[in-house]
Every structure is written in structure tokens, then in C-alpha cells.
């Protein structure tokens, strides 16, 4: 076999030698592939805030709740959960049962309040409350609280201890009766081994109960009596004014925990002025309409916070699940190439 001339062998070996020298130093750096793009976390769906209505006590002023609910629903604000105290528990039970506010207004207009006054003489002329219990159970189709269309809570006060009690299951009418048993007007309601009176004694507007039901945003409707700026002279007037002041102070503390408070102007409507039900409903509509901008602003704030939190969690999750860059450690691949230290890592 003829041998290759020495000059030819040098010519063939020169390109190979130059390539090796370039790889080991003195030539251009070996181009590394660009790092793989990090996965972009998809935007996670954010659940809508759960809205709760907290309906306060106020006897005949409670018709204002119907107007407030009607205006809120007409503007797309619907409750997911409902809590009620006293008169608010009556309206709240009907609403939670699935009755729409227009139907509630029809029932309110047709209501003969005398059918709810089952006075018993031997108890000192107090209202028994059984008629109210039967009325509510009839209106809600005799469903217990746990079978309502919306989660519902009725707030009452345990008479022996003064504890706040939140009824979330059991006989709906009986829970509303306990929540509405105004001391000195209704007989205390006995449930099991305990007696209960009006929930307004401890929770005039049940904001905390709505939170317990899972509400992210609580819209409170406050129809409680306010001190009128006049000094009563008679004993009955002094007692009534004192109770009003105590309830006003207690209610203010809980109302501070609401997101938005609706205050219908019903202070001039008396506790038994059922003939003014239409005026109360109208005041509820007006107050709810005025509160709509604040409600929408608060909803937007909650939704924005939730989106930001979800985005941060998704980004953190994507970072944890991203594959490791094998060229970013002290590997033999990087040590082999003396120019790798000039390349960005990761």
C-alpha cells in the first residue's frame, strides 16, 4: 500500500489540530445552547367572594329588609348566606328558603299582624310566639334550617347565661321565634332544656354569625333604634331609652366588622307600626341603592386580592416544579470548558 507523503499528512492534520487548540484555549468559546424557557404558570381561576347578608332586629322596621334585599338583587348583589336577628330572622328565613324579594313584599303587604299576637293572659299578657313559629314554618314549607336554599342562621340569647346562640339547624320557625322573643313582650322560648330571648340583646346586627356561615363580604342592614336626642320623663320612656342606648353601643362594635352597612332611615317608625310597612320597604330600597358604590368597591378589592394571591401561589408552584438546569452546578461539563464561567447560569 503506498504511503501518504509527509507534507500531505501535515496538511490533513492541520485543521484537526487547530480545532483541538481552539477547544482547549486561545480560540473562540464553544457556544452553549440557550437555557430552556421556564414554564409560565397558567392563571388560576379565582372563585367569586361569598356574600353574606346580616339582617338586624327592629320589630316593624324589619320590613325595610325586604326593600334592601329587593334593590340589591335588582343590581346583581345576591346573598350566598343569610343571618338574622329578631325581625331580621323572620325576613332572613323567608329569603333563605328561596322566596324572592318581590314575593316577600307581597306576603308582607297581605300579612295581618293580629294573627301573630297569640296573647296569653296567665303569663301577664305576653305574646306566646307559637303563632309566629307556625307562620314562619308555613311560609318556608316546613323545612328545617339545614334544608334551606341558602345557609341560614338565627341568633338568639340564652336566658340563663346571656350567651349568644346561633341556630343553624333544626325547626326554622322555632329558631325564629326564639330570636324574636323580645323581653317583656314575648314569653321566652323553650328549646330543649333552655329558655331563649331576643337575639338583639347580644347581637343586634348579626355580622359575626354571617362570617361563621362562611361569608367573605358581609353586608349588614341596620334598622336598630337610635337615641333620639330627647330626654324622656316617664319611667317607661327612661327604660326604653336606656335599652336603646345599650343596644346602640353593642351594635356599633359588631357593625365595625361588617364590610358595608346599609342604614334605612326608619328611626321614626314605631316597633308595632305595621301600617307603615310600605314606607319601611321604600326606605330599605333607598338605603341599599345608596350603598351600591361601596359594595362594588369592596367586592373589587376582595377579588383583586384573591387574584394577586392566586398568581403568587401559581408562580411559586411553577418554580418548585421547574426542571433543574444541569449546567448550573459544578459539573464535569462546565469544568471541561474553561469559558463556561462567562456564561449566565439559570
C-alpha positions as CSV (number, residue, x, y, z in Angstrom):
1,X,0.0,0.0,0.0
2,X,1.6,3.3,-1.0
3,X,2.4,5.6,1.9
4,X,0.9,9.1,2.2
5,X,3.6,11.8,1.7
6,X,4.6,13.6,4.9
7,X,3.5,17.0,3.5
8,X,0.1,15.6,2.8
9,X,-0.3,14.1,6.3
10,X,0.6,17.5,7.8
11,X,-2.0,19.2,5.6
12,X,-4.7,16.8,6.6
13,X,-3.8,17.0,10.3
14,X,-3.7,20.8,10.5
15,X,-7.4,21.5,10.6
16,X,-7.9,18.9,13.3
17,X,-5.0,20.4,15.4
18,X,-6.5,23.9,15.1
19,X,-9.9,22.7,16.2
20,X,-8.4,21.0,19.3
21,X,-6.4,24.0,20.2
22,X,-9.5,26.2,19.9
23,X,-11.4,23.9,22.2
24,X,-8.7,23.9,24.9
25,X,-7.9,27.6,24.8
26,X,-6.8,30.5,22.7
27,X,-9.8,30.2,20.3
28,X,-13.5,31.2,20.3
29,X,-15.6,29.8,23.2
30,X,-17.9,26.9,22.4
31,X,-21.4,28.2,22.0
32,X,-23.7,26.6,24.7
33,X,-27.4,26.1,23.9
34,X,-29.7,28.7,25.4
35,X,-31.4,27.8,28.7
36,X,-34.8,26.2,28.3
37,X,-37.6,28.8,29.0
38,X,-39.2,28.4,32.4
39,X,-42.8,27.3,32.3
40,X,-45.3,30.1,32.7
41,X,-47.9,29.2,35.3
42,X,-51.5,29.4,33.8
43,X,-53.7,31.9,35.6
44,X,-55.7,30.0,38.2
45,X,-59.5,30.6,38.3
46,X,-60.4,32.7,41.3
47,X,-63.8,31.9,43.0
48,X,-66.1,34.8,43.5
49,X,-66.4,36.2,47.0
50,X,-69.1,34.6,49.1
51,X,-71.6,37.3,50.1
52,X,-73.5,37.3,53.4
53,X,-76.5,39.4,54.5
54,X,-76.7,40.3,58.2
55,X,-80.2,41.4,58.9
56,X,-80.7,43.2,62.3
57,X,-83.6,43.5,64.7
58,X,-86.2,46.3,64.8
59,X,-89.7,44.9,65.1
60,X,-92.0,46.6,62.4
61,X,-88.9,48.3,61.0
62,X,-87.9,44.9,59.7
63,X,-90.0,45.4,56.6
64,X,-87.0,47.6,55.4
65,X,-85.0,44.4,55.0
66,X,-87.3,43.4,52.1
67,X,-86.7,46.7,50.3
68,X,-83.0,46.4,50.8
69,X,-82.8,42.9,49.5
70,X,-85.0,43.7,46.5
71,X,-82.8,46.6,45.5
72,X,-79.6,44.6,46.0
73,X,-80.8,41.7,43.9
74,X,-82.1,44.0,41.2
75,X,-78.4,45.2,40.9
76,X,-76.9,41.7,40.8
77,X,-75.9,41.5,44.5
78,X,-77.2,38.2,45.8
79,X,-76.5,36.7,49.2
80,X,-74.9,33.3,49.5
81,X,-75.6,33.1,53.2
82,X,-78.1,34.9,55.5
83,X,-78.0,35.6,59.2
84,X,-80.9,37.3,61.1
85,X,-81.7,38.7,64.5
86,X,-85.3,39.2,65.7
87,X,-87.2,40.8,62.8
88,X,-84.2,40.1,60.6
89,X,-84.5,36.4,61.3
90,X,-88.1,36.4,60.1
91,X,-87.2,38.1,56.8
92,X,-84.0,36.1,56.6
93,X,-85.8,32.8,57.0
94,X,-88.2,33.6,54.1
95,X,-85.3,34.7,51.9
96,X,-83.1,31.8,52.7
97,X,-86.0,29.4,51.9
98,X,-85.8,30.6,48.2
99,X,-88.6,33.2,48.3
100,X,-87.7,36.1,46.1
101,X,-88.0,39.7,47.5
102,X,-91.0,40.6,45.3
103,X,-92.8,37.6,46.7
104,X,-91.7,38.6,50.2
105,X,-93.2,42.1,49.6
106,X,-96.5,40.5,48.5
107,X,-96.6,38.4,51.7
108,X,-95.7,41.4,53.8
109,X,-98.5,43.5,52.4
110,X,-101.0,40.7,52.9
111,X,-99.9,40.0,56.4
112,X,-102.5,40.6,59.2
113,X,-100.3,41.2,62.2
114,X,-103.1,40.4,64.6
115,X,-102.7,36.7,63.6
116,X,-99.3,36.7,65.1
117,X,-100.4,38.1,68.5
118,X,-101.3,35.0,70.5
119,X,-101.5,36.7,73.8
120,X,-101.8,34.6,76.9
121,X,-103.4,36.3,79.9
122,X,-102.0,34.0,82.6
123,X,-98.5,34.9,81.5
124,X,-99.0,38.6,82.2
125,X,-100.3,39.4,78.8
126,X,-97.2,38.4,77.0
127,X,-97.2,37.1,73.4
128,X,-96.7,33.4,73.4
129,X,-94.9,33.2,70.0
130,X,-96.4,30.0,68.8
131,X,-98.4,31.8,66.1
132,X,-95.1,33.4,64.8
133,X,-93.5,30.0,64.8
134,X,-96.3,28.4,62.8
135,X,-96.4,31.3,60.3
136,X,-92.7,31.0,59.5
137,X,-92.8,27.3,59.2
138,X,-95.8,27.5,56.8
139,X,-94.0,30.2,54.7
140,X,-90.8,28.1,54.4
141,X,-92.6,24.9,53.5
142,X,-91.9,23.4,57.0
143,X,-88.3,22.8,56.1
144,X,-85.7,22.7,58.8
145,X,-82.9,25.3,58.7
146,X,-80.4,22.8,57.3
147,X,-82.6,22.2,54.2
148,X,-82.9,25.9,53.2
149,X,-81.9,27.0,49.7
150,X,-79.2,29.2,51.3
151,X,-77.3,28.6,54.6
152,X,-79.2,30.5,57.3
153,X,-78.6,31.4,60.9
154,X,-81.0,32.8,63.5
155,X,-79.4,34.5,66.5
156,X,-80.9,34.3,70.0
157,X,-79.8,34.9,73.6
158,X,-79.7,32.1,76.1
159,X,-81.6,33.5,79.1
160,X,-79.8,31.7,82.0
161,X,-76.2,32.6,80.8
162,X,-76.7,35.5,78.4
163,X,-74.7,33.7,75.8
164,X,-75.2,34.3,72.1
165,X,-76.7,31.2,70.4
166,X,-76.6,30.8,66.6
167,X,-79.2,28.3,65.3
168,X,-78.1,26.7,62.1
169,X,-80.2,23.5,62.2
170,X,-83.5,22.3,63.5
171,X,-87.0,23.8,63.4
172,X,-86.9,27.0,61.5
173,X,-90.0,28.6,63.0
174,X,-88.9,27.7,66.5
175,X,-85.4,29.3,65.9
176,X,-87.0,32.4,64.6
177,X,-89.4,32.5,67.5
178,X,-86.5,32.3,69.9
179,X,-84.6,35.0,68.0
180,X,-87.7,37.3,68.1
181,X,-88.7,36.8,71.8
182,X,-88.4,40.5,72.9
183,X,-88.1,40.5,76.7
184,X,-91.3,41.9,78.2
185,X,-93.3,41.4,75.1
186,X,-92.8,37.7,74.2
187,X,-92.6,34.8,76.5
188,X,-89.1,33.2,76.5
189,X,-88.9,30.4,74.0
190,X,-88.0,27.0,75.4
191,X,-85.9,24.7,73.2
192,X,-84.7,21.6,75.0
193,X,-83.6,22.4,78.5
194,X,-83.0,26.1,77.9
195,X,-85.0,29.3,77.5
196,X,-84.1,31.9,74.9
197,X,-84.9,35.5,74.3
198,X,-84.4,38.1,71.5
199,X,-81.0,37.9,69.8
200,X,-80.8,41.7,69.8
201,X,-79.8,41.5,73.5
202,X,-76.4,40.3,72.5
203,X,-76.2,40.8,68.7
204,X,-78.4,43.5,67.3
205,X,-77.0,43.0,63.8
206,X,-75.5,39.5,63.3
207,X,-72.4,40.3,61.4
208,X,-70.3,37.6,63.2
209,X,-72.9,35.0,62.5
210,X,-72.7,35.7,58.8
211,X,-69.0,35.3,59.0
212,X,-69.4,32.0,60.7
213,X,-71.5,30.9,57.8
214,X,-68.5,31.5,55.5
215,X,-69.2,35.0,54.1
216,X,-66.2,36.8,52.6
217,X,-68.1,40.0,52.3
218,X,-70.8,40.9,54.9
219,X,-73.5,43.5,54.0
220,X,-75.2,44.5,57.2
221,X,-78.7,46.1,57.3
222,X,-79.0,48.1,60.5
223,X,-82.6,49.1,61.5
224,X,-82.0,49.4,65.2
225,X,-83.4,52.2,67.2
226,X,-81.2,55.2,67.9
227,X,-81.3,57.6,70.8
228,X,-83.4,60.5,69.5
229,X,-81.7,63.3,71.3
230,X,-84.6,63.9,73.6
231,X,-84.6,63.2,77.4
232,X,-87.6,61.1,78.3
233,X,-89.5,61.9,81.5
234,X,-91.7,58.9,82.3
235,X,-90.4,55.7,83.8
236,X,-91.3,53.6,80.7
237,X,-89.6,56.2,78.4
238,X,-86.4,56.2,80.5
239,X,-86.2,52.4,80.5
240,X,-86.8,52.2,76.7
241,X,-84.2,54.9,76.1
242,X,-81.7,53.1,78.3
243,X,-82.2,49.8,76.4
244,X,-81.8,51.7,73.1
245,X,-78.5,53.2,74.2
246,X,-77.2,49.8,75.4
247,X,-78.2,48.2,72.1
248,X,-76.7,51.1,70.1
249,X,-73.3,50.7,71.8
250,X,-73.3,46.9,71.5
251,X,-74.4,47.0,67.9
252,X,-71.7,49.5,66.9
253,X,-69.0,47.2,68.0
254,X,-70.2,44.3,65.8
255,X,-71.1,46.6,62.9
256,X,-67.4,47.7,62.7
257,X,-66.7,44.1,61.5
258,X,-69.1,44.4,58.5
259,X,-67.7,45.3,55.1
260,X,-70.7,47.6,54.2
261,X,-73.5,48.8,56.4
262,X,-76.9,49.8,55.0
263,X,-78.9,52.1,57.3
264,X,-82.5,52.6,56.2
265,X,-84.0,55.8,57.7
266,X,-86.7,54.1,59.8
267,X,-86.0,55.6,63.2
268,X,-89.4,57.3,63.3
269,X,-91.3,54.1,62.6
270,X,-92.5,52.6,65.9
271,X,-91.9,48.9,66.9
272,X,-95.5,48.0,66.3
273,X,-96.3,50.4,63.4
274,X,-97.2,47.7,60.9
275,X,-99.3,50.2,59.0
276,X,-96.0,51.9,57.9
277,X,-94.7,48.7,56.2
278,X,-94.7,50.3,52.8
279,X,-92.7,53.3,54.0
280,X,-90.2,50.9,55.6
281,X,-89.8,48.9,52.4
282,X,-89.2,52.1,50.4
283,X,-86.6,53.3,52.9
284,X,-84.8,50.0,52.6
285,X,-84.7,50.4,48.8
286,X,-83.3,53.9,49.1
287,X,-80.6,52.9,51.6
288,X,-79.5,49.9,49.5
289,X,-79.3,52.0,46.3
290,X,-77.1,54.5,48.1
291,X,-74.8,51.7,49.3
292,X,-74.2,50.1,45.9
293,X,-71.0,52.0,45.0
294,X,-69.4,51.0,48.4
295,X,-70.4,47.4,47.9
296,X,-69.0,47.2,44.4
297,X,-65.7,48.9,45.5
298,X,-65.3,46.4,48.3
299,X,-66.1,43.4,46.0
300,X,-63.5,44.6,43.6
301,X,-60.9,44.9,46.4
302,X,-61.6,41.4,47.6
303,X,-61.4,40.0,44.0
304,X,-58.2,41.8,43.3
305,X,-56.6,40.5,46.5
306,X,-57.7,37.0,45.6
307,X,-56.2,37.2,42.1
308,X,-52.9,38.5,43.4
309,X,-52.7,35.7,45.9
310,X,-53.6,33.1,43.4
311,X,-51.0,34.4,40.9
312,X,-48.2,34.3,43.6
313,X,-49.2,30.8,44.6
314,X,-49.2,29.6,41.0
315,X,-45.8,31.2,40.3
316,X,-44.3,29.6,43.4
317,X,-45.8,26.3,42.5
318,X,-44.4,26.5,38.9
319,X,-40.9,27.4,40.3
320,X,-41.0,24.4,42.5
321,X,-41.9,22.1,39.6
322,X,-39.5,23.6,37.1
323,X,-36.7,21.1,35.9
324,X,-33.2,21.8,37.3
325,X,-30.5,23.3,34.9
326,X,-27.7,20.6,34.7
327,X,-25.2,23.2,33.6
328,X,-25.6,25.5,36.5
329,X,-23.8,23.3,39.1
330,X,-20.1,22.4,39.4
331,X,-20.4,19.6,36.9
332,X,-17.8,18.0,34.7
333,X,-19.4,19.6,31.7
334,X,-18.6,23.1,33.0
335,X,-15.1,22.2,34.2
336,X,-14.3,20.7,30.8
337,X,-14.9,24.1,29.1
338,X,-12.8,26.9,30.6
339,X,-15.0,29.5,29.1
340,X,-18.3,28.3,30.7
341,X,-17.8,30.6,33.7
342,X,-18.6,33.5,31.4
343,X,-22.0,32.1,30.6
344,X,-25.0,33.2,32.6
345,X,-26.4,30.5,34.9
346,X,-30.1,29.7,35.0
